[in-house]
């Protein structure tokens, strides 16, 4: 490695020292880290990863490539940050450190190609959606067996997710006007709802229209950029956040930005603000929080089966009780929250790179669902829904994974008949 590149890396990592030095090495992160809970290895937990970054800028530059592997082995659930008594911004540190270390540990060519297409050519992705489904269906045996076979089984046999060849935005892109309009909002669907959980997107727009809310939907969804950030490309992440913020700000008559993916909201709002120094002009809010706190809807619970709730890691922690209360009062008649509210283990790109490890993380959660006989598992996150659907199928459980908005939409449709 050339000396000037070494000096540059050390200098940039050294700039993270003020953030790293806030860590008191107390070990609280060990108690909440899903990977440490599985492996019991110090390099798996935030405290250990911070020590490795320190080691590089303190002179052990020869270890940089090996250390990148340990930084990359992270779900990015942010639980270490949420529960840190010293308030260490571990997520920001890890993302910035990976971006710096990419100067000596470049992305594999296939990852570069995927990022370039998904992030920078969203129109192409939308047009080739039918081909993507065919490719997944007839892909390699290993990919089908390890990743997609459980999901296709879910789609075809239990109808939990309605995958369609047409993206959600192809039908709902533009302004979806309510008959008796009270306000206008923007709905940012994200990639998962655009291409996989299209039924969630449909339910959100139709329910909002029913309650007098007109909804702007992007004609072509642009990724929030989080996959790029977790792979160490902060420049591309910043570019994607700015593109979405530009679109949000171009719509001047919307009062809120509605999301249905906590990770997208985290990427565009929380982490996005740190990296771009920008924030959307109007509040960004999860759909359930919006229904309860802004629209103040109060409906009778319709779900009859024994139901429970998984709260995503990136969900706004101060809104956990809002979500639980909404579930018990307005969604399910027989509801109790899961005691095990640990990470589901999905982590987006983590699930792709470390599928076996990712699948092991939610085993104790799955066991609780099995023992208590829950028939419906609700979660307001498409990533969590994919992960939990996968592991529940592997356990031969018939528990259906849903978003609360689906129950509300079904109620509205039944009233219209």
C-alpha positions as CSV (number, residue, x, y, z in Angstrom):
1,X,0.0,0.0,0.0
2,X,1.4,3.4,-1.0
3,X,2.4,5.7,1.9
4,X,0.2,8.6,0.7
5,X,-2.9,6.3,0.8
6,X,-1.9,5.0,4.2
7,X,-1.6,8.6,5.5
8,X,-4.9,9.5,4.0
9,X,-6.7,6.6,5.6
10,X,-5.1,7.1,9.0
11,X,-6.0,10.9,8.9
12,X,-9.6,10.2,8.0
13,X,-10.1,7.5,10.6
14,X,-8.4,9.8,13.1
15,X,-11.2,12.3,12.5
16,X,-13.6,9.8,14.0
17,X,-11.7,9.7,17.2
18,X,-13.9,12.3,19.1
19,X,-16.9,10.1,18.4
20,X,-15.1,6.9,19.3
21,X,-13.7,8.3,22.5
22,X,-17.2,8.8,23.9
23,X,-17.3,5.0,24.4
24,X,-16.6,4.1,28.0
25,X,-16.1,0.4,27.2
26,X,-18.9,-0.4,29.6
27,X,-20.2,-3.4,27.6
28,X,-23.8,-2.4,27.5
29,X,-23.8,-3.1,23.8
30,X,-23.1,-6.8,24.5
31,X,-26.5,-7.2,26.1
32,X,-28.4,-5.9,23.0
33,X,-26.3,-6.9,20.0
34,X,-28.0,-9.8,18.1
35,X,-24.7,-11.0,16.6
36,X,-22.9,-11.0,19.9
37,X,-25.8,-12.9,21.4
38,X,-25.2,-15.6,18.7
39,X,-21.4,-15.7,18.5
40,X,-20.2,-14.3,21.9
41,X,-17.1,-12.9,20.1
42,X,-15.9,-9.4,21.1
43,X,-15.3,-8.3,17.5
44,X,-19.0,-8.9,16.8
45,X,-20.1,-6.2,19.2
46,X,-19.8,-2.4,18.9
47,X,-17.1,-2.1,21.7
48,X,-14.9,-4.5,19.9
49,X,-15.4,-2.9,16.5
50,X,-14.5,0.5,17.9
51,X,-11.3,-0.9,19.3
52,X,-10.4,-2.3,15.9
53,X,-10.9,1.2,14.3
54,X,-8.7,2.7,17.0
55,X,-6.0,0.1,16.3
56,X,-5.8,1.2,12.6
57,X,-5.2,4.9,13.3
58,X,-2.9,4.1,16.2
59,X,-0.5,2.4,13.8
60,X,-1.7,-1.1,12.9
61,X,-2.6,-0.2,9.3
62,X,-1.5,-3.6,8.1
63,X,-4.7,-5.0,9.7
64,X,-7.0,-2.7,7.8
65,X,-8.4,-5.2,5.3
66,X,-9.0,-7.8,8.0
67,X,-10.7,-5.2,10.2
68,X,-13.1,-4.3,7.4
69,X,-14.5,-7.8,7.5
70,X,-15.4,-7.4,11.2
71,X,-17.0,-4.0,10.6
72,X,-19.0,-5.4,7.7
73,X,-20.3,-8.3,9.9
74,X,-23.0,-6.1,11.4
75,X,-26.8,-6.0,11.1
76,X,-26.8,-2.2,11.5
77,X,-29.8,-2.6,13.8
78,X,-28.5,0.4,15.8
79,X,-29.5,-1.2,19.1
80,X,-26.0,-0.5,20.4
81,X,-26.6,3.2,19.8
82,X,-30.1,3.2,21.1
83,X,-29.1,1.6,24.5
84,X,-25.6,3.2,24.8
85,X,-25.5,5.2,28.2
86,X,-22.8,7.4,26.7
87,X,-24.7,8.2,23.5
88,X,-22.1,6.9,21.1
89,X,-23.1,7.2,17.5
90,X,-21.9,3.7,16.6
91,X,-23.9,3.6,13.3
92,X,-22.4,6.8,12.0
93,X,-18.9,5.6,13.0
94,X,-19.2,2.2,11.3
95,X,-20.6,3.7,8.1
96,X,-17.9,6.3,7.8
97,X,-15.2,3.9,8.7
98,X,-16.3,1.4,6.1
99,X,-16.4,4.2,3.5
100,X,-12.8,5.1,4.4
101,X,-11.6,1.5,4.3
102,X,-13.1,1.0,0.9
103,X,-10.1,2.8,-0.4
104,X,-8.1,-0.3,0.2
105,X,-10.9,-2.9,0.3
106,X,-12.8,-2.2,-2.9
107,X,-16.3,-3.5,-3.5
108,X,-16.4,-6.7,-5.5
109,X,-17.4,-6.0,-9.2
110,X,-20.8,-7.7,-8.9
111,X,-21.7,-5.5,-5.9
112,X,-20.6,-2.4,-7.8
113,X,-22.8,-3.5,-10.8
114,X,-25.8,-4.1,-8.6
115,X,-25.5,-0.8,-6.8
116,X,-25.0,1.1,-10.0
117,X,-28.2,-0.4,-11.5
118,X,-30.4,-0.3,-8.5
119,X,-29.3,3.2,-7.2
120,X,-28.7,5.0,-10.4
121,X,-31.0,3.4,-12.9
122,X,-34.4,3.0,-11.1
123,X,-36.4,3.4,-14.3
124,X,-34.5,0.4,-15.8
125,X,-35.2,-1.6,-12.7
126,X,-38.9,-0.8,-12.9
127,X,-39.0,-1.8,-16.6
128,X,-37.3,-5.1,-16.0
129,X,-39.3,-6.1,-13.0
130,X,-41.0,-9.0,-14.8
131,X,-37.5,-10.3,-15.9
132,X,-36.3,-10.0,-12.3
133,X,-39.1,-12.3,-11.2
134,X,-38.3,-14.8,-13.9
135,X,-34.6,-14.7,-13.0
136,X,-35.4,-15.4,-9.4
137,X,-37.7,-18.2,-10.3
138,X,-35.3,-20.0,-12.5
139,X,-32.0,-18.9,-10.9
140,X,-29.2,-21.0,-9.5
141,X,-30.1,-24.0,-7.3
142,X,-28.1,-22.5,-4.3
143,X,-29.9,-19.2,-4.5
144,X,-33.3,-20.8,-4.9
145,X,-32.7,-23.2,-2.0
146,X,-31.1,-20.8,0.4
147,X,-32.9,-17.5,-0.1
148,X,-35.8,-17.4,-2.6
149,X,-37.4,-20.9,-2.3
150,X,-39.0,-20.1,1.1
151,X,-40.4,-16.8,-0.1
152,X,-41.8,-18.3,-3.3
153,X,-43.4,-21.0,-1.2
154,X,-44.9,-18.2,0.9
155,X,-46.2,-16.3,-2.1
156,X,-47.7,-19.2,-3.9
157,X,-49.1,-21.4,-1.1
158,X,-50.1,-18.9,1.7
159,X,-50.6,-15.7,-0.2
160,X,-49.0,-13.6,2.5
161,X,-47.3,-11.4,-0.1
162,X,-48.7,-10.6,-3.5
163,X,-45.6,-10.2,-5.7
164,X,-46.6,-8.8,-9.1
165,X,-44.5,-8.2,-12.2
166,X,-45.7,-4.5,-12.2
167,X,-44.2,-2.2,-9.7
168,X,-46.5,-0.5,-7.2
169,X,-45.6,2.9,-8.6
170,X,-46.7,1.9,-12.1
171,X,-50.3,2.1,-10.9
172,X,-50.2,4.7,-8.1
173,X,-47.4,7.0,-9.3
174,X,-48.5,10.6,-9.3
175,X,-51.3,12.3,-7.2
176,X,-54.0,10.0,-5.9
177,X,-56.8,12.4,-5.0
178,X,-59.2,11.8,-2.1
179,X,-62.9,12.5,-2.9
180,X,-63.3,14.8,0.1
181,X,-59.8,16.1,0.5
182,X,-58.6,17.2,3.9
183,X,-54.9,17.3,3.3
184,X,-52.1,16.1,1.0
185,X,-49.2,13.9,1.9
186,X,-46.2,12.2,0.1
187,X,-45.9,8.5,0.4
188,X,-42.4,7.2,-0.1
189,X,-42.8,3.4,-0.8
190,X,-39.1,2.3,-0.9
191,X,-37.9,-0.6,-2.9
192,X,-39.5,-3.4,-1.0
193,X,-43.1,-2.0,-1.3
194,X,-42.4,-0.9,-4.9
195,X,-41.4,-4.4,-6.1
196,X,-42.5,-7.0,-3.5
197,X,-45.1,-5.8,-0.9
198,X,-47.2,-4.0,-3.5
199,X,-50.3,-4.9,-1.6
200,X,-49.0,-2.8,1.4
201,X,-48.6,0.2,-0.9
202,X,-52.1,-0.2,-2.3
203,X,-53.6,-0.5,1.1
204,X,-51.8,2.6,2.3
205,X,-52.9,4.8,-0.6
206,X,-56.5,3.5,-0.5
207,X,-56.9,3.9,3.3
208,X,-55.5,7.4,3.2
209,X,-57.8,8.3,0.4
210,X,-60.7,6.9,2.4
211,X,-59.9,9.2,5.3
212,X,-59.7,12.3,3.0
213,X,-55.9,12.3,2.4
214,X,-54.7,12.8,-1.1
215,X,-51.4,11.0,-1.7
216,X,-48.4,11.8,-3.9
217,X,-46.4,8.7,-5.0
218,X,-43.2,8.9,-7.0
219,X,-43.7,7.7,-10.6
220,X,-40.3,6.0,-10.3
221,X,-39.1,5.0,-6.9
222,X,-35.5,6.0,-6.0
223,X,-33.8,3.8,-3.4
224,X,-33.2,5.5,0.0
225,X,-29.5,4.6,-0.4
226,X,-29.0,2.6,2.7
227,X,-27.7,-0.5,0.8
228,X,-24.9,1.7,-0.6
229,X,-24.1,3.0,2.8
230,X,-23.9,-0.4,4.4
231,X,-21.6,-1.6,1.6
232,X,-19.2,1.4,2.2
233,X,-20.2,3.7,-0.6
234,X,-21.2,6.9,1.3
235,X,-20.9,9.1,-1.8
236,X,-23.6,7.1,-3.6
237,X,-25.7,7.0,-0.4
238,X,-25.5,10.8,-0.1
239,X,-26.4,11.1,-3.8
240,X,-29.6,9.0,-3.3
241,X,-30.7,10.8,-0.2
242,X,-30.3,14.2,-2.0
243,X,-32.3,13.0,-5.0
244,X,-35.2,11.9,-2.7
245,X,-35.0,15.1,-0.7
246,X,-35.1,17.2,-3.9
247,X,-38.3,15.4,-4.9
248,X,-39.9,15.7,-1.5
249,X,-39.1,19.5,-1.5
250,X,-40.5,20.0,-5.0
251,X,-44.0,19.1,-3.8
252,X,-45.0,22.3,-1.9
253,X,-48.6,21.4,-0.9
254,X,-47.8,18.2,1.1
255,X,-48.0,18.3,4.9
256,X,-46.2,15.1,5.7
257,X,-44.0,12.4,4.2
258,X,-45.4,9.0,5.0
259,X,-43.2,5.9,5.1
260,X,-43.9,2.2,5.7
261,X,-40.3,1.1,6.1
262,X,-38.5,2.2,9.2
263,X,-35.1,1.6,7.6
264,X,-36.0,3.9,4.7
265,X,-37.1,6.6,7.2
266,X,-33.9,6.1,9.1
267,X,-31.9,6.4,5.9
268,X,-33.6,9.4,4.6
269,X,-34.3,11.3,7.8
270,X,-32.0,10.3,10.7
271,X,-28.7,9.1,9.1
272,X,-29.5,11.0,6.0
273,X,-29.4,14.3,7.9
274,X,-26.0,13.5,9.4
275,X,-24.4,12.7,6.1
276,X,-26.1,15.3,3.8
277,X,-26.7,18.0,6.4
278,X,-30.2,18.3,4.9
279,X,-33.6,17.5,6.1
280,X,-37.0,17.3,4.4
281,X,-39.1,20.5,4.7
282,X,-42.1,18.6,6.2
283,X,-42.2,15.9,8.9
284,X,-41.5,12.3,8.0
285,X,-43.8,9.8,9.7
286,X,-44.6,6.1,9.8
287,X,-48.1,5.3,8.4
288,X,-49.4,3.8,11.7
289,X,-48.2,6.8,13.7
290,X,-49.8,9.1,11.2
291,X,-53.1,7.3,11.4
292,X,-53.2,7.4,15.1
293,X,-51.6,10.8,16.0
294,X,-52.6,13.0,13.0
295,X,-55.8,11.4,11.7
296,X,-56.8,10.1,15.1
297,X,-58.7,7.2,13.6
298,X,-60.5,5.0,16.1
299,X,-61.9,1.7,14.7
300,X,-63.1,-1.5,16.1
301,X,-60.6,-4.4,16.0
302,X,-61.4,-6.8,13.2
303,X,-58.7,-9.4,13.3
304,X,-60.2,-12.5,15.1
305,X,-57.1,-14.8,15.3
306,X,-54.5,-14.7,18.1
307,X,-52.1,-12.0,17.1
308,X,-48.8,-10.5,18.1
309,X,-46.4,-7.8,17.1
310,X,-42.7,-7.5,16.1
311,X,-41.3,-4.0,16.5
312,X,-38.5,-3.3,14.0
313,X,-35.1,-2.0,15.2
314,X,-35.3,1.2,13.2
315,X,-38.8,2.1,14.4
316,X,-38.9,5.3,16.4
317,X,-38.4,4.0,19.9
318,X,-40.6,6.6,21.5
319,X,-43.4,5.4,19.2
320,X,-43.3,1.7,20.4
321,X,-46.2,2.2,22.8
322,X,-48.2,4.0,20.1
323,X,-47.8,1.0,17.9
324,X,-48.7,-1.5,20.6
325,X,-51.8,0.6,21.6
326,X,-53.0,0.9,18.0
327,X,-52.7,-2.9,17.6
328,X,-54.6,-3.7,20.7
329,X,-57.4,-1.1,20.3
330,X,-57.8,-0.9,16.6
331,X,-56.5,-4.1,14.9
332,X,-56.7,-7.4,16.8
333,X,-59.2,-8.6,19.3
334,X,-56.9,-11.2,20.8
335,X,-53.6,-9.4,20.9
336,X,-50.5,-9.6,23.0
337,X,-47.0,-8.2,22.2
338,X,-44.0,-10.5,21.8
339,X,-41.8,-10.6,24.9
340,X,-38.9,-11.1,22.7
341,X,-38.5,-7.9,20.8
342,X,-34.9,-8.5,19.7
343,X,-33.7,-7.9,16.2
344,X,-35.1,-10.2,13.5
345,X,-31.6,-10.5,11.9
346,X,-32.5,-9.3,8.4
347,X,-30.3,-6.2,8.0
348,X,-30.8,-5.9,4.3
349,X,-27.5,-6.6,2.6
350,X,-26.4,-8.5,5.8
351,X,-29.0,-11.1,4.9
352,X,-27.6,-11.5,1.5
353,X,-23.9,-11.7,2.5
354,X,-24.4,-13.7,5.7
355,X,-27.7,-15.6,5.1
356,X,-27.0,-18.5,7.5
357,X,-26.0,-16.2,10.4
358,X,-29.0,-13.9,9.6
359,X,-31.4,-16.9,9.8
360,X,-30.1,-18.0,13.2
361,X,-30.7,-14.7,14.9
362,X,-34.5,-14.9,15.2
363,X,-34.7,-18.5,16.4
364,X,-35.7,-17.6,20.0
365,X,-38.4,-15.2,18.7
366,X,-39.7,-18.0,16.4
367,X,-39.8,-20.3,19.4
368,X,-42.0,-17.9,21.4
369,X,-44.4,-17.6,18.4
370,X,-44.7,-21.3,18.2
371,X,-45.1,-21.9,22.0
372,X,-47.8,-19.2,22.3
373,X,-49.7,-20.3,19.2
374,X,-49.8,-16.9,17.4
375,X,-51.6,-17.1,14.1
376,X,-50.9,-13.6,12.9
377,X,-47.6,-11.8,13.3
378,X,-47.8,-8.0,12.5
379,X,-44.8,-5.9,11.7
380,X,-44.6,-2.4,10.1
381,X,-41.4,-3.3,8.2
382,X,-41.1,-5.1,4.9
383,X,-37.6,-6.3,5.7
384,X,-38.7,-7.8,9.0
385,X,-41.7,-9.3,7.2
386,X,-39.5,-11.1,4.6
387,X,-37.1,-12.4,7.3
388,X,-39.8,-13.6,9.7
389,X,-41.9,-15.2,6.9
390,X,-38.8,-17.1,5.9
391,X,-37.9,-18.5,9.3
392,X,-41.5,-19.3,10.2
393,X,-41.8,-21.4,7.0
394,X,-38.7,-23.2,7.9
395,X,-40.3,-24.1,11.3
396,X,-43.4,-25.3,9.5
397,X,-45.6,-22.8,11.2
398,X,-48.7,-21.4,9.6
399,X,-48.4,-18.0,11.2
400,X,-49.1,-15.3,8.7
401,X,-47.0,-12.1,8.6
402,X,-48.8,-8.9,7.9
403,X,-48.8,-5.1,8.2
404,X,-51.6,-3.6,10.3
405,X,-52.7,-1.5,7.3
406,X,-53.9,-4.6,5.6
407,X,-56.5,-5.3,8.2
408,X,-57.8,-1.7,8.0
409,X,-58.0,-1.9,4.2
410,X,-59.9,-5.2,4.3
411,X,-62.4,-3.6,6.7
412,X,-62.9,-0.7,4.3
413,X,-63.4,-3.0,1.3
414,X,-65.9,-5.1,3.2
415,X,-67.9,-2.0,4.1
416,X,-68.1,-1.0,0.5
417,X,-69.6,-4.3,-0.6
